[in-house]
Amino acid sequence: MSREILYVAEALSNEKGVSRDVIFEAIELALASATRKKHMKDMDVRVDIDRNTGTYDSYRRWTVVTDEEFESEERELLLEEAKKTDPEIEIGDVIEEPMESVEFGRIAAQTAKQVILQKVREAEREQVVEMFEDRIGEVLSGVVKRVERGHVFIDVGSGIEAIVPREHGIPREKVKRGDRLKGLLIEVNRLNRGPILTLSRRSPAFMIELFKVEVPEISQGFLEIKGAARDPGHRAKIAVFSHDKKLDPIGACVGMRGSRVMSVANELGGERIDIVLWDENPAQFIINAMSPAEIESIVVDEEKGAIDVAVNEAQLSQAIGRGGQNVRLASELTQWEINVLTTEQAEEKNEAEAMEFVREYEEKLDVDEDMAILLVQEGFSSIEEIAYVDESELLSIDGFDEELVEELRGRARDALLTQMIAKEEKLEDKKPAEDMLGLELMNDKLAYILADKGIRTRDDLADLATDELLELVEMEEQDASDLIMEARKHWFE
């Protein structure tokens, strides 16, 4: 029988491409299972096979546990009983006793079969995981095996199955068995159920990788892809930049007679791809990204991360795109919030904003309308700029002398000081009182939330009913009632 075990281990190892140790471990588990069945007990059995001779020994095992942990006399032994044979034994130790081994015959072989196959499957799966876990982000190609409820199953070679889930496929793409398909590897599944590899055809990164294959200048380092945005199956935008001034990045990506971009588009189900020239200047980059619409003017708000783009009214629909597609893809590509306006709307908005600055300067700097308009026309958009800008910029304005500039700067700084004092007073009004913070059932977070809603003192809290407190903050009704009663406690002392 020992030779038979060696033969089985060698044959399965060669057939399945897994190590002999994995096969031996599977046989050991199978023999242990057969031993339990022979004795018809739920015992813990360990089988040890000699890897050289094929002979094996069996051992019955007990784990040492406490009275509280004891569950099975077939597998566990109480500590006090174990110490009778070994005074130095501890909780968690295992006691083993040799026992009669079952033969590796027909029954044992049948019992071993399922265990061995399971172990082999696990080993094969682990091999695939190790093969692909460092390849996430690569494009894999294979043949479609089947399509089930929108999920596409692909054989990527050597019998390895990958899946393109419905949510990662291109909408309304017609795929049938036998088609050759590509996808971006995004996940390697270590679980024992389902395909091991998950591919995406919807990700912008998939389109980027396809361009890297079609455009050798990218891998050579002459071109760089700065970003991509997709409306899968319909339209996409990709931003490119050339490190070589002699190389046209858009022409390189388009290829001779459009061959390169068409190859990528065909793989993406006929997606229309706009190749955009990247620019380090956000405004110019956005103008490029809004192509084919022609931009009349652009206003950047860096604080809000937003940009107003003005176009001729005749081009408004083209700039926005069907269902907002063009502006949405441009926003995703540039990472800016883009607002598309007609030229007339942009002018009206600019005039309204300018008049807000004019009114602010009139009120806070105590200047007339003409002076306020002049400051706005010269590009000053805040009190802070007037207060702290270099003096020479103000002196460069026609009619401004040193005395006037000093007066304006002084008024601007006074206005900022007034604003700061008002802000501090407002914050002080929203600060909880000491008697509120001193309540045992109160915490700082809750106290500041209540203070922000006008409940600053212990008496303010005590005046509330339980349902009124629950409308202000989320907490348990009993906790709210207890907190109010604690706030009222000093009334009765």
C-alpha positions in Angstrom: 0.0 0.0 0.0 2.9 2.3 0.6 4.0 2.1 -3.0 0.4 2.8 -4.1 0.4 6.0 -2.1 3.6 7.1 -3.7 2.2 6.3 -7.1 -1.0 8.2 -6.5 0.9 11.2 -5.2 3.3 11.3 -8.1 0.6 10.8 -10.8 -1.7 13.5 -9.4 1.3 15.9 -8.9 2.3 15.5 -12.6 -1.3 15.6 -13.9 -2.4 18.7 -11.9 0.9 20.5 -11.8 0.9 20.9 -8.0 3.5 19.9 -5.5 3.7 16.3 -4.0 3.4 17.8 -0.5 -0.1 19.2 -1.4 -1.1 15.7 -2.6 0.3 14.0 0.5 -1.6 16.5 2.8 -4.8 15.6 0.9 -4.2 11.9 1.4 -3.5 12.4 5.1 -6.8 14.2 5.5 -8.6 11.5 3.6 -7.0 8.7 5.8 -8.0 10.7 8.9 -11.5 10.9 7.6 -11.6 7.2 6.9 -10.3 6.4 10.4 -13.1 8.4 12.0 -15.7 6.6 9.9 -14.3 3.2 10.8 -14.6 4.0 14.6 -17.8 5.9 14.1 -16.7 8.7 16.4 -16.1 12.4 16.1 -12.5 12.0 17.2 -9.6 14.2 16.2 -7.2 12.1 14.1 -3.8 13.0 12.6 -2.1 10.9 9.9 1.6 11.3 9.1 2.9 9.9 5.8 6.6 9.3 5.2 7.3 11.2 2.0 10.1 8.8 1.0 8.7 5.3 1.8 4.9 5.9 1.7 4.4 4.3 5.1 2.1 6.1 7.5 1.1 6.2 11.2 -2.1 7.4 12.8 -2.6 9.3 16.1 -5.6 10.2 18.1 -5.5 13.7 19.5 -7.1 15.6 22.5 -6.8 19.3 23.1 -6.4 20.4 26.7 -9.2 22.8 27.8 -10.7 24.3 30.9 -14.1 23.3 32.5 -15.8 26.3 30.8 -14.4 25.5 27.3 -15.1 21.7 27.5 -17.5 20.6 24.8 -16.6 17.1 23.5 -15.0 14.2 25.3 -14.0 12.7 21.9 -11.7 15.7 21.1 -11.0 17.5 24.4 -9.4 16.7 27.8 -9.8 18.6 31.0 -6.7 20.2 32.4 -6.9 18.4 35.7 -7.1 15.0 34.0 -4.2 15.8 31.6 -2.0 16.9 34.5 -2.2 13.3 36.0 -0.1 12.1 33.1 2.0 15.2 32.5 2.2 17.8 35.3 3.7 20.4 33.0 1.0 20.4 30.4 -0.9 23.7 29.8 -4.2 24.9 28.3 -4.2 24.6 24.5 -1.6 21.8 24.4 -2.4 18.7 22.4 -2.0 15.1 23.6 -1.5 12.4 21.0 -1.7 8.6 21.2 -0.8 6.1 18.5 -3.7 4.2 17.1 -4.4 1.5 14.4 -4.2 2.9 10.9 -6.7 2.1 8.2 -5.6 0.5 5.0 -5.3 2.7 1.9 -7.7 0.4 0.1 -10.7 1.0 -2.1 -12.9 2.5 0.6 -10.1 4.8 1.9 -9.3 5.7 -1.7 -12.9 6.7 -2.4 -12.9 8.7 0.8 -9.7 10.3 -0.3 -10.8 11.2 -3.8 -13.0 14.2 -2.9 -10.5 15.5 -0.4 -7.7 15.2 -2.9 -9.7 16.9 -5.7 -10.6 19.7 -3.4 -7.0 20.2 -2.3 -5.9 20.1 -5.9 -8.5 22.7 -6.8 -7.4 24.9 -4.0 -3.7 24.5 -5.0 -4.5 25.3 -8.7 -6.5 28.3 -7.6 -3.6 29.5 -5.4 -1.3 29.1 -8.4 -3.5 31.3 -10.5 -3.7 33.9 -7.7 0.1 34.0 -7.4 0.4 34.3 -11.2 -2.0 37.3 -11.6 -2.0 39.2 -8.2 0.9 41.3 -9.4 -0.7 42.0 -12.8 -3.6 44.1 -11.6 -3.9 47.0 -14.0 -2.8 45.0 -17.0 -5.0 44.3 -20.1 -5.9 40.6 -20.5 -7.3 39.0 -23.7 -9.3 35.9 -24.1 -12.2 34.0 -25.8 -15.8 34.4 -24.6 -17.0 31.1 -23.2 -20.5 32.1 -22.2 -22.7 35.1 -21.4 -25.1 34.8 -18.4 -27.4 37.7 -17.4 -25.1 40.3 -18.8 -22.0 38.7 -17.1 -19.3 37.7 -19.7 -17.1 34.7 -18.9 -13.8 34.6 -20.7 -11.1 32.0 -21.1 -7.8 33.9 -20.8 -5.6 30.8 -21.4 -4.6 27.5 -19.7 -8.3 27.0 -18.7 -8.2 30.1 -16.5 -11.6 31.8 -16.4 -12.2 35.5 -16.0 -15.4 37.4 -15.7 -16.5 40.8 -16.9 -19.4 41.6 -14.6 -22.4 43.4 -16.0 -21.5 46.6 -14.1 -18.0 46.6 -15.7 -19.1 45.9 -19.2 -19.9 48.4 -22.0 -23.6 49.1 -22.0 -25.6 47.5 -24.9 -22.4 45.8 -26.3 -23.3 42.7 -28.2 -21.0 39.8 -27.2 -21.4 36.2 -28.2 -19.6 32.9 -27.5 -16.3 32.6 -29.4 -15.7 36.4 -29.6 -12.2 37.6 -28.6 -12.4 40.2 -25.9 -10.0 42.3 -23.9 -10.4 43.7 -20.4 -8.5 45.4 -17.6 -7.6 43.2 -14.7 -9.1 44.9 -11.6 -9.4 42.1 -9.0 -8.0 38.7 -8.1 -10.5 36.6 -6.2 -8.9 34.4 -3.5 -12.3 32.9 -2.4 -13.1 29.4 -3.4 -16.2 30.3 -5.4 -16.6 32.0 -8.7 -14.1 33.1 -11.3 -10.7 34.0 -10.0 -10.1 37.1 -12.2 -12.4 40.1 -12.6 -12.0 42.3 -15.7 -13.4 45.8 -16.5 -14.1 47.2 -20.0 -15.8 50.3 -18.5 -12.9 51.8 -16.6 -11.1 54.9 -18.1 -7.8 53.1 -17.1 -8.7 50.4 -19.7 -8.8 53.0 -22.5 -5.4 54.4 -21.3 -3.8 50.9 -21.4 -5.2 50.3 -24.9 -3.6 53.6 -26.1 -0.3 52.5 -24.5 -0.4 49.4 -26.7 -1.3 51.2 -29.9 1.0 54.2 -29.4 4.6 53.1 -28.9 5.7 56.7 -28.2 4.0 56.4 -24.8 6.0 53.4 -23.6 9.2 55.1 -25.0 8.5 58.1 -22.7 8.0 60.7 -25.5 4.3 61.0 -24.7 2.4 60.9 -21.4 -1.3 60.3 -20.8 -2.4 62.8 -18.1 -6.0 61.5 -17.6 -9.1 60.1 -19.2 -12.9 60.3 -18.9 -15.5 58.0 -20.4 -19.2 57.7 -21.1 -18.8 53.9 -21.9 -19.9 52.9 -25.3 -20.7 56.5 -26.4 -17.9 59.1 -25.9 -14.6 59.6 -24.2 -11.9 62.2 -23.7 -8.2 61.6 -23.1 -5.6 64.2 -22.2 -2.0 63.8 -23.7 1.2 65.7 -23.3 4.5 65.5 -25.3 7.9 65.6 -23.6 9.4 66.1 -27.1 8.5 69.5 -28.6 9.0 68.1 -32.1 6.4 65.4 -31.5 2.7 66.2 -32.0 0.9 64.3 -29.2 -2.5 64.4 -30.8 -1.2 63.3 -34.2 0.7 60.5 -32.6 -2.4 59.1 -30.9 -4.6 59.5 -34.0 -2.1 57.6 -36.2 -1.8 57.4 -39.9 -5.4 57.9 -41.3 -6.7 57.5 -37.8 -5.5 53.9 -37.5 -4.4 54.1 -33.9 -7.4 55.8 -32.4 -9.8 53.7 -34.5 -8.2 50.5 -33.2 -8.9 51.7 -29.6 -12.4 52.9 -30.5 -13.3 49.5 -32.1 -12.2 47.6 -29.0 -14.5 50.0 -27.0 -17.6 49.2 -29.0 -17.2 52.2 -31.4 -16.8 54.8 -28.7 -16.0 58.3 -30.0 -12.7 59.5 -28.6 -11.7 63.1 -28.3 -7.9 63.5 -27.9 -7.2 66.6 -25.8 -3.9 68.5 -25.5 -3.0 68.7 -21.8 -1.8 72.1 -20.4 -0.5 73.0 -17.0 -2.6 76.2 -17.1 -6.0 75.0 -15.9 -7.9 77.6 -18.0 -6.2 76.5 -21.3 -6.6 72.9 -20.4 -10.4 73.4 -19.9 -10.6 75.3 -23.2 -8.9 72.3 -24.9 -11.2 69.8 -23.0 -14.4 71.6 -24.1 -13.5 70.9 -27.7 -15.1 71.0 -30.3 -17.0 73.9 -28.7 -15.2 77.3 -29.1 -14.8 79.2 -25.9 -15.4 83.0 -25.9 -14.2 83.7 -22.3 -13.4 81.9 -19.1 -13.5 82.9 -15.4 -11.6 80.8 -12.8 -12.7 80.6 -9.2 -9.8 78.7 -7.5 -11.4 78.7 -4.0 -14.5 76.9 -5.2 -12.6 74.8 -7.8 -15.1 76.0 -10.4 -14.8 77.7 -13.8 -17.4 79.7 -15.7 -17.1 79.1 -19.5 -18.8 81.5 -21.9 -19.7 80.4 -25.4 -21.7 81.9 -28.3 -25.4 81.1 -27.9 -25.3 79.2 -31.2 -22.6 76.8 -29.7 -24.3 76.3 -26.3 -25.9 73.0 -27.1 -22.6 71.7 -28.6 -20.6 72.9 -25.5 -23.0 71.1 -23.1 -23.5 68.0 -25.3 -26.3 65.6 -25.4 -27.6 65.1 -21.9 -24.7 67.2 -20.6 -22.2 64.7 -21.9 -19.5 67.1 -23.2 -19.3 69.3 -20.2 -19.5 66.3 -17.8 -16.6 64.5 -19.5 -14.6 67.8 -19.6 -15.2 68.3 -15.8 -14.1 64.7 -15.0 -11.0 65.0 -17.2 -9.9 68.3 -15.8 -11.1 67.8 -12.2 -12.8 71.2 -12.3 -16.5 72.0 -11.9 -17.4 73.7 -15.3 -20.4 76.0 -15.6 -21.4 76.7 -19.2 -23.0 80.1 -19.9 -23.8 82.1 -23.0 -21.8 85.2 -23.6 -24.7 87.3 -22.5 -25.3 85.3 -19.3 -21.6 85.5 -18.5 -21.6 89.3 -19.0 -24.7 89.7 -16.8 -23.1 87.5 -14.1 -19.9 89.5 -14.2 -21.7 92.8 -14.0 -23.7 91.5 -11.0 -20.6 90.3 -9.2 -18.8 93.6 -10.0 -21.7 95.6 -8.5 -21.5 93.5 -5.3 -17.9 94.5 -5.0 -18.8 98.1 -5.7 -21.5 98.1 -2.9 -19.1 96.4 -0.5 -16.4 99.1 -1.1 -18.9 101.9 -0.8 -20.1 100.5 2.5 -16.8 99.3 4.1 -14.3 101.8 2.7 -16.7 104.8 2.8 -15.9 105.8 -0.8 -18.2 107.1 -3.6 -19.5 105.0 -6.4 -16.9 106.2 -9.0 -14.0 105.3 -6.7 -15.5 101.8 -6.0 -16.1 101.2 -9.7 -12.5 102.2 -10.5 -11.1 99.8 -7.9 -13.2 96.9 -9.4 -12.1 97.8 -13.0 -8.5 97.7 -11.8 -9.0 94.1 -10.7 -9.4 94.4 -6.9 -11.8 91.7 -5.9 -11.6 91.9 -2.1 -10.9 94.2 0.9 -7.8 92.0 1.7 -6.2 92.8 -1.6 -6.6 96.6 -1.1 -5.3 96.3 2.5 -2.2 94.2 1.8 -1.4 94.5 -1.9 2.0 96.2 -2.7 1.6 99.9 -2.5 3.0 100.4 -6.1 -0.1 98.6 -7.6 -2.4 101.2 -6.1 -0.1 104.1 -7.0 -0.2 102.9 -10.7 -3.9 103.8 -10.9 -4.4 107.2 -12.6 -5.2 109.9 -10.0 -4.0 107.9 -7.0 -1.3 109.6 -4.9 0.5 108.4 -1.8 -1.9 110.2 0.6 -5.0 108.6 -1.1 -3.4 105.1 -1.1 -2.5 105.3 2.5 -6.0 106.4 3.4 -7.6 103.6 1.4 -5.3 101.0 2.9 -6.0 102.2 6.4 -9.8 102.0 5.8 -9.4 98.5 4.4 -7.5 97.3 7.4 -10.0 98.9 9.8 -12.8 97.1 7.9 -11.0 93.8 8.2 -10.4 94.4 11.9 -14.2 95.1 12.4 -15.0 91.9 10.5 -12.6 89.9 12.7 -14.1 91.3 15.9 -17.6 90.6 14.7 -16.7 87.0 13.9 -15.1 86.4 17.3 -18.2 87.8 19.0 -20.4 85.5 16.9 -18.2 82.5 17.9 -18.4 83.6 21.5 -22.2 83.7 21.3 -22.1 80.1 20.1 -19.8 78.9 22.9 -21.5 76.8 25.7 -21.4 78.2 29.2 -19.3 76.7 32.0 -22.4 75.5 33.9 -23.6 73.6 30.8 -20.2 72.0 30.3 -20.2 71.0 34.0 -23.2 68.7 33.8 -22.2 65.1 34.4 -24.3 63.7 31.5 -23.0 66.4 29.1 -20.0 66.0 26.7 -18.2 68.7 24.8 -19.5 67.7 21.4 -23.1 67.7 22.5 -22.6 71.0 24.4 -21.3 72.8 21.3 -24.0 71.4 19.0 -26.6 72.7 21.5 -24.8 76.1 21.8 -24.8 76.4 18.0 -28.6 76.1 18.2 -29.0 78.7 20.9 -29.0 76.5 24.0 -25.9 77.9 25.7 -26.6 77.7 29.5 -27.8 75.1 32.0 -31.1 77.1 32.4 -31.6 77.2 28.6 -31.4 73.4 28.6 -33.6 73.1 31.7 -36.4 75.1 30.0 -36.6 72.5 27.2 -39.1 69.6 27.1 -37.8 66.2 26.2 -39.4 66.2 22.7 -37.9 69.7 22.1 -34.4 68.5 22.9 -34.9 65.4 20.6 -35.8 67.8 17.7 -32.4 69.5 18.2 -30.2 66.5 18.5 -30.3 62.7 17.9 -30.2 60.8 21.2 -32.2 58.3 23.1 -35.4 59.6 24.7 -34.4 58.4 28.2 -31.0 60.0 27.8 -32.6 63.3 26.8 -35.0 63.1 29.8 -32.1 62.4 32.2 -30.0 65.3 30.8 -32.9 67.8 31.3 -33.6 66.6 34.8 -29.9 67.0 35.7 -30.0 70.6 34.3 -33.1 71.3 36.5 -31.6 69.9 39.6 -30.2 73.2 40.9 -33.8 74.6 40.8 -34.8 72.4 43.7 -31.7 72.8 45.8 
